[in-house]
């Protein structure tokens, strides 16, 4: 559970770093890059411990899969709430197909 919490916090920071600047298109690019980089540093402060702790319980492929699912959830909320973009049905279907990968990654074959 600690891994999931740390990955969630890390992904919130990374989503803000990658996409938060899209509301400030008039800002100079060098400032956007600098601010995004500083936010991404905070993301690393959570991501690295999450992976270190999580690797005791999960394989690397499982950790990456968990991270991607968390990223999709956070991205959907962020894009609708912060960027005011519509979450279209085809986006949801595509995301569900990616989440279907969880079944294949975590299933004991």
Secondary structure, 3 states (H helix, E strand, C coil): CHHHHHHHHHHHHHHHHHHHHHHCCCCCHHHHHHHHHHHHHHHHHHHHHHHHHHCCCCCHHHHHHHHHHHHHHHHHHHHHHCCCCCCCHHHHHHHHHHHHHHHHHHCCC
